[in-house]
Amino acid sequence: MSQTPLFDSLKEYSERTNGYFRIPGHRFERGIPAPFTDFAGSKIFKIDVTETPAADDLHNPENVIADSQRYTAEAFGAEKSFYLVNGTTCGNQSMIMAAAGEGCNGRPDKILVPRNVHKSVMAGLIISGARPVYMPVDYIEEFGIMGKLDSETVKRKLQKHPDSKAVFAVSPTYHGICSDIESLSVSAHGYDIPLLVDEAHGAHLYFCRNLPAGALSLGADACAQSLHKTAGALTQSSLLHLGRRAVQSGRINVHRIDSALRMTMSTSPSYILLTSLELARNDLQLHGEEYLNRTIELAGKIRIKTNDIPGFRCPDRETLKNCRAFDADPTRLVINCDNAGISGYELKDLLWGKFGIDIEMADSRNILLLLSYGNTDDEAKIFIDALEKISKILPISRLPSSMPAKATGTEATGRLPEIPEMALTPRQAYYSETRCIRWEEMTGKIAAEPAAPYPPGIPVVYPGEIITEEICSYLDQVKKEGRHLHGISDKSLETIRICDV
């Protein structure tokens, strides 16, 4: 039996159609601008349709989409899976909206949230009206990256806030660091509340035994994944899964998830994106083990060769686990520049400007490479050759690669300021009147925008929180060091926006 019913139905529809008088207006390839079809070809536009007799309805699936989502649920070990065309953003928002809201009698529901969440989670909190109980996450000081959400932290927060409606976690992180999802789920279930996981960077984990286990198999109640980040789906194509026990026990309300998705997803979903989800899932089922083992092997080769180049360090899975990561995705390559006399930002610019190599991201201490089964040995060789050439022209510290250069200033401590008091929920802060004040006047004010120094990329203050003296001093030092500070609208850091309440 075919495991790609949506794709099969759309192909059949495109061959059968003799007249088309409905949205979209391009009428397949006939109305697409010529430069587009000249570059991309024309066949893909034949499946860019809407809710035709062959295409089903994403918001009320009854046949081919329903069947396709069922096959996807089986592949991931989920009770129910949803196709998302607004990215993992709408999945994160829908999980939060289904779990917690404004509550009754003016008392917003609480939800435990780590400080390293994606901005889509903040949007979900604003939409839902829930009150976050923020949790610190580990910081891997040796490499300057965010680490795991510690299970003991979650236990303490639940003891202090037993009325919380859910626990939210991010695993794996952008850098591939995994938390102990099994322990987190045990803690959450002890209070009969769900564990929700932003697994945007972990959809591939379910298809290879040599990778960390996926969140659903470890007891998570729901997770959202960006299949386009780690597999063959098109950009913006994501998945939302509900765990079997979560649905059967009632910890997850399927009706509320459905309702939230109708609010956060387009009413005109792209069937090209939906088809890419189906085909990418099918490809992983058929070839995932082979593809991903090849990716792990290629990542290992790059890692070994990188560590032989003066000035650069690329930690492996065991090294990161020894740095308090619970586990790590070996297909993620964190390349540290502490000993190279260059920042990650500068290295990223050099790789692109001189060698035409585009990497995922950079901060002041690292660059990050995301490998997938689409990468080749030739690409790996080009990258290593470029890194060797860059090494030869830089003022490299000739320390052995296992010995990191010492960080200075706020980076040297690895400690962020204490999480401040929340004066307003994210929703209240969003709808409050705001104004800009001078940087020097921020102490004691309520932030209207986040401030996230890089590294580690964790906001030291979120909208609605009071800017303490400790935070003010920390941000002053970040400013003096010239580190990147995300979230502040005034890039000169002369002013900061506060809630005028």
C-alpha positions in Angstrom: 0.0 0.0 0.0 1.3 3.5 -0.9 2.5 5.6 2.0 2.2 8.8 0.0 -1.5 9.1 -0.7 -1.5 12.9 -0.9 1.2 13.0 -3.6 -0.4 10.1 -5.5 -3.7 11.9 -5.5 -2.3 15.2 -6.6 -0.4 13.6 -9.5 -3.5 11.8 -10.7 -5.5 15.1 -10.4 -3.0 17.0 -12.4 -3.3 14.5 -15.3 -7.0 14.4 -15.2 -7.9 18.1 -15.0 -9.3 19.6 -18.2 -10.5 22.9 -16.8 -9.6 24.8 -13.7 -11.7 27.8 -12.4 -10.7 28.2 -8.8 -7.9 29.5 -6.6 -4.9 29.8 -7.2 -5.0 32.3 -10.0 -1.9 31.1 -11.8 -3.7 28.1 -13.4 -0.7 25.8 -13.0 2.4 26.8 -15.0 0.4 28.9 -17.5 0.2 31.9 -15.2 3.6 31.7 -13.6 6.1 34.4 -14.6 8.4 33.1 -17.3 11.7 33.8 -15.3 10.4 31.5 -12.6 9.5 28.6 -14.8 12.8 29.1 -16.8 14.8 28.7 -13.6 12.6 26.2 -11.7 10.8 24.2 -14.4 7.0 24.0 -14.6 5.9 20.6 -13.2 5.8 21.5 -9.5 3.1 24.2 -10.2 0.7 21.4 -11.3 0.3 20.4 -7.6 0.0 24.0 -6.3 -3.8 23.7 -5.8 -6.3 24.3 -3.1 -9.0 22.1 -1.5 -9.8 20.3 -4.8 -11.7 17.0 -4.9 -8.4 15.2 -4.9 -6.6 17.3 -2.2 -8.6 17.0 1.0 -8.8 19.9 3.6 -5.9 20.3 6.0 -8.2 21.9 8.6 -10.8 19.1 8.4 -9.0 16.1 6.8 -11.1 13.2 5.9 -9.3 11.2 3.2 -5.8 11.6 1.7 -4.4 14.1 4.2 -6.0 12.1 7.0 -4.3 9.0 5.7 -1.0 10.7 5.2 -1.0 12.1 8.7 -1.8 8.7 10.1 1.2 7.2 8.3 3.3 10.0 9.7 2.1 9.3 13.2 3.0 5.6 12.8 6.5 6.6 11.6 7.2 8.8 14.7 5.4 6.6 17.2 2.7 9.3 17.8 -1.0 8.9 18.6 -1.8 11.8 16.2 0.3 13.9 13.9 -0.5 17.2 12.2 1.1 18.8 9.1 2.1 22.4 9.6 2.7 24.9 6.9 3.5 27.9 9.1 6.7 26.2 10.4 7.3 24.9 14.0 6.3 28.4 15.1 2.6 27.6 14.9 3.3 24.2 16.5 4.9 25.8 19.6 2.2 28.4 19.8 -0.6 25.8 19.5 0.9 23.5 22.2 1.0 26.5 24.6 -2.5 27.7 23.7 -3.9 24.2 24.3 -2.1 23.8 27.7 -2.4 27.2 29.4 -4.3 30.5 29.1 -5.5 33.6 30.9 -7.2 31.4 33.5 -10.2 32.4 35.6 -10.7 35.3 38.0 -7.8 37.2 36.5 -5.2 34.6 37.5 -3.3 33.5 34.4 -2.3 29.8 34.2 1.3 29.1 34.8 3.6 27.2 32.5 7.3 26.3 33.2 9.5 27.8 30.4 13.3 27.6 30.0 15.1 30.9 29.2 16.4 29.6 25.9 13.1 29.2 24.1 12.5 30.4 20.5 10.7 33.7 20.0 7.7 31.7 18.8 7.1 30.6 22.4 7.0 34.2 23.5 4.4 34.8 20.9 2.4 31.8 22.1 2.5 33.2 25.7 1.2 36.6 24.4 -1.6 35.0 22.4 -2.6 32.6 25.2 -2.2 35.0 28.1 -0.4 32.4 30.2 2.2 33.3 32.8 5.6 31.8 32.3 7.6 30.5 35.2 11.1 30.9 33.8 13.8 28.3 34.4 17.6 28.7 33.9 19.4 26.4 31.5 23.0 25.2 31.7 25.7 27.2 30.0 28.6 25.2 28.5 31.3 27.7 29.4 34.2 25.9 27.7 32.6 26.5 24.3 30.2 29.3 25.0 27.0 27.6 24.1 23.6 26.9 25.7 23.3 23.5 27.4 20.6 21.3 28.8 17.5 22.0 30.9 18.5 20.3 34.1 15.9 17.9 35.5 16.6 19.0 39.1 15.7 22.6 38.1 12.3 21.4 36.8 11.7 19.4 40.0 12.4 22.5 42.2 10.2 24.7 40.1 7.3 22.3 40.2 7.6 22.0 43.9 7.4 25.8 44.2 4.7 26.1 41.5 2.6 22.9 41.8 -0.4 24.6 40.1 1.6 24.9 36.8 -0.3 23.6 33.7 2.6 22.3 31.7 6.4 22.1 31.4 8.0 23.3 28.2 11.5 22.2 27.0 13.8 22.7 24.0 15.6 19.6 23.0 17.8 19.4 21.0 19.0 23.0 21.1 20.2 24.9 18.0 23.7 23.5 18.8 22.4 19.9 19.1 22.4 19.7 22.9 19.8 17.3 24.3 18.2 17.4 27.7 17.1 14.3 29.7 13.6 14.2 28.3 12.7 11.0 30.2 13.5 12.6 33.6 11.6 15.8 32.6 8.6 13.8 31.6 8.6 11.8 34.8 8.7 15.1 36.8 5.8 16.6 34.8 3.7 13.5 34.9 4.1 13.4 38.7 1.9 16.5 38.7 -0.3 15.1 36.0 0.7 17.8 33.5 2.1 17.5 30.0 5.7 17.9 28.9 5.8 19.9 25.7 8.9 19.9 23.6 10.2 22.3 20.9 12.0 19.6 18.9 12.5 21.8 15.8 16.0 20.5 15.3 15.3 16.9 16.1 12.9 15.4 13.5 15.7 13.1 12.2 16.4 11.5 15.6 13.6 9.0 15.1 15.2 7.3 12.1 18.7 6.3 13.2 19.9 4.2 16.2 23.2 6.1 16.4 21.5 9.4 17.2 20.0 10.5 20.5 16.4 9.2 21.0 13.5 11.4 20.0 11.4 13.2 22.6 8.2 11.2 22.0 9.9 7.9 22.6 11.2 9.3 25.9 7.8 10.3 27.3 7.1 13.7 25.9 3.4 14.4 25.5 3.7 16.7 22.5 6.5 18.0 20.3 6.8 20.2 17.3 9.5 19.6 14.6 10.9 21.4 11.6 11.2 18.6 9.1 12.7 21.1 6.7 15.7 21.7 9.0 17.0 18.2 9.1 15.4 16.3 6.3 14.1 16.7 2.7 10.9 18.8 3.3 10.6 22.3 1.9 11.2 25.4 4.1 8.2 26.2 6.4 7.1 22.5 6.5 6.8 21.2 10.0 5.1 18.6 12.1 3.2 18.5 15.5 3.0 15.1 17.2 0.9 14.1 20.2 2.1 11.1 22.3 -0.1 8.1 22.7 -0.3 8.1 26.5 -0.8 11.9 26.5 -4.0 11.6 24.4 -5.3 8.5 26.2 -4.7 10.0 29.6 -6.2 13.3 28.8 -3.0 15.3 29.5 -3.3 16.6 26.0 -6.7 17.9 24.8 -6.9 17.1 21.0 -9.8 19.4 20.5 -7.9 22.3 21.9 -4.8 21.5 19.7 -7.1 21.4 16.7 -8.7 24.7 17.6 -5.3 26.3 18.2 -4.0 25.2 14.8 -7.0 26.6 13.1 -6.1 30.0 14.6 -2.3 29.9 13.9 -2.2 28.3 10.5 -3.1 29.7 7.1 -6.5 28.9 5.7 -4.8 28.5 2.4 -2.1 25.9 3.0 0.4 25.2 0.3 -0.1 21.7 -1.1 3.5 21.8 -2.3 4.6 22.1 1.3 2.2 19.4 2.5 3.4 17.0 -0.2 7.0 17.7 0.7 6.3 16.7 4.3 4.7 13.4 3.2 7.6 12.6 0.8 10.3 13.6 3.3 8.7 11.4 5.9 8.4 8.5 3.5 12.1 8.9 2.5 13.2 8.8 6.1 11.2 5.7 6.7 12.8 3.9 3.7 16.3 5.2 3.9 16.8 7.1 7.2 19.2 4.7 8.9 21.5 4.7 5.8 21.2 8.4 5.2 21.9 9.5 8.7 24.7 7.0 9.4 26.4 8.5 6.3 25.8 12.0 7.8 27.3 11.0 11.1 30.3 9.6 9.4 30.8 12.8 7.3 30.5 15.0 10.4 33.1 12.8 12.2 35.6 13.3 9.4 35.1 17.1 9.4 35.4 17.1 13.2 38.7 15.2 13.2 40.2 17.3 10.5 39.0 20.6 12.2 40.7 19.6 15.4 44.0 19.2 13.5 43.9 22.8 12.3 45.7 25.2 14.6 43.3 27.6 16.4 40.0 25.6 16.0 38.2 23.1 18.2 35.2 21.0 17.4 33.9 19.0 20.3 32.5 15.5 19.8 29.5 13.9 21.5 31.5 12.6 24.5 33.3 15.9 25.0 30.0 17.7 25.2 28.5 15.1 27.6 31.6 15.6 29.8 30.6 19.3 29.8 27.3 18.5 31.4 25.3 18.0 28.2 22.9 15.1 28.7 23.5 14.1 25.1 24.4 15.7 21.8 23.5 15.3 18.1 26.7 14.3 16.3 25.5 15.9 13.0 25.8 19.3 14.5 29.3 20.8 14.3 30.2 23.6 16.8 33.6 25.0 15.8 35.1 27.1 18.5 37.4 30.0 17.6 38.8 31.0 21.0 42.4 30.2 20.1 42.2 31.5 16.5 42.4 35.3 17.2 39.1 35.7 15.3 35.5 35.8 16.3 32.9 33.4 14.9 31.3 36.4 13.1 34.5 37.2 11.3 35.1 33.5 10.4 31.6 33.3 9.0 32.2 36.4 6.9 35.6 35.0 5.7 34.1 31.6 4.7 31.4 33.3 2.6 33.4 36.3 1.3 36.6 34.4 0.2 35.4 30.8 -0.4 31.6 31.0 -1.1 30.9 28.7 1.9 27.7 29.6 3.8 27.3 28.2 7.3 24.3 28.2 9.6 25.2 30.8 12.3 27.9 32.4 14.3 28.5 34.1 17.6 31.5 35.8 19.1 33.2 32.4 19.9 31.8 29.8 17.5 30.4 29.0 14.1 27.8 26.3 13.7 27.5 23.8 10.8 24.4 21.8 10.2 25.0 18.6 8.3 22.3 16.6 6.6 22.3 13.6 4.3 22.4 16.1 1.4 25.9 17.1 2.2 28.8 15.5 0.2 32.4 14.6 0.7 33.4 17.3 -1.8 31.7 19.9 0.3 33.5 18.7 3.4 36.9 18.9 1.6 36.2 22.4 0.4 35.3 23.5 3.9 38.4 21.9 5.5 40.7 23.4 2.8 39.2 26.8 3.4 39.6 26.5 7.2 43.3 25.5 6.7 43.9 28.5 4.5 42.2 30.8 7.0 44.3 29.3 9.9 47.5 30.2 8.1 46.8 33.9 7.8 45.4 34.5 11.3 47.3 35.4 14.5 46.7 31.9 15.9 47.4 31.1 19.5 49.6 28.0 19.3 48.0 26.3 22.3 47.1 22.7 21.8 43.5 22.4 20.5 42.4 20.8 23.7 43.3 23.9 25.7 40.9 26.8 25.3 42.0 30.3 25.5 40.7 32.1 28.6 37.6 34.2 28.2 37.4 37.6 29.7 34.8 39.9 31.2 31.3 38.5 31.5 32.2 35.5 29.4 34.8 34.4 31.9 32.2 33.7 34.7 29.7 31.7 32.6 27.1 33.0 35.0 24.1 35.0 33.9 22.3 37.4 36.3 19.5 36.0 38.4 16.2 35.7 36.7 14.4 38.9 37.6 10.9 39.4 39.0 8.0 39.5 36.6 5.8 42.6 36.9 3.7 41.9 33.8 2.9 38.8 31.9 4.2 38.8 28.3 0.6 39.5 27.1 0.3 42.5 29.5 3.7 43.8 28.5 2.8 43.5 24.8 -0.4 45.5 25.2 1.0 48.1 27.5 2.2 51.6 26.5 5.9 51.7 25.9 8.6 54.4 25.6 12.3 54.7 25.1 14.6 55.9 27.9 18.3 56.5 28.1 20.4 53.3 28.7 21.7 54.7 32.0 18.1 55.0 33.4 17.0 51.4 32.9 17.5 50.1 36.5 14.2 49.3 38.2 12.1 49.8 35.0 9.9 47.1 33.3 11.5 45.8 30.1 9.4 46.0 27.0 11.9 44.2 24.8 14.2 41.3 25.5 18.0 41.6 25.8 20.0 38.5 24.8 23.8 38.7 24.8 25.7 36.4 22.4 27.1 34.2 23.7 25.2 32.5 25.2 22.1 33.8 23.4 19.9 33.5 26.5 17.8 36.7 27.3 18.9 38.2 30.7 15.6 40.1 30.7 12.3 39.4 28.9 9.4 41.8 28.3 7.4 42.3 31.5 10.4 41.7 33.8 12.1 44.3 36.1 15.6 45.3 35.1 17.6 44.8 38.2 20.9 46.5 39.2 22.7 43.2 38.5 21.2 43.0 34.9 22.1 46.6 34.3 25.7 46.0 35.3 25.9 42.9 33.2 24.5 44.6 30.1 26.9 47.5 30.7 29.8 45.1 30.6 28.4 43.4 27.5 28.2 46.8 25.8 31.8 47.6 26.8 33.0 44.3 25.4 31.3 44.9 22.1 29.4 41.7 22.2 26.3 41.3 20.1 23.1 42.0 22.0 19.9 40.7 20.3 16.4 42.0 21.0 17.2 45.7 21.8 15.6 47.8 19.0 18.2 50.6 19.4 21.4 49.0 17.9 23.5 51.8 19.2 22.5 50.8 22.8 21.9 54.4 23.7 18.3 53.7 24.7 16.1 50.8 25.7 12.3 50.4 25.5 10.3 50.0 28.7 6.7 49.5 29.7 5.2 52.9 30.7 3.1 51.7 33.6 
